[in-house]
């Protein structure tokens, strides 16, 4: 029997759930009105939620880079809201993500792996998996960002 070997760098494994969207990537995706789970000092939208984003009323076009350990809860809320984009791992074989992919109006499979930002503004290693942007009621601005469905 083959032993499973992770390709995820050791530093990614459960160390933190705080991996910030690189702002140059966000600029290529579009302009957003509201971020329900922002990080202080990391301006991803016009309105940055200051309380519990899952309990708050969402408004306008939403940017969502959810804590990946709770991605389903956040994606449920985005689907209900119906207007915005979510950055998630492109683990398309996982049953839980498929319902969100089916509901999306557009999916952008990003070319190459993202280097997420740390809270101190430095960049981490490449992500442990490829990423995709799920869009509901809108589209990615820069069509050269990836492959679309």
Secondary structure, DSSP 8 states (H G I E B T S, - for coil): -------S-GGGSSS-S--B--HHHHHHH---SEETT-BTTB--SSEE--S-TTTS---SSEEE---GGGHHHHHHHHHHH--EEEEEE--TTSHHHHHHHHH-SEEEEESS--EEE-TTS-EEEE-SS-EEEEEESS--S-TTSEEE-
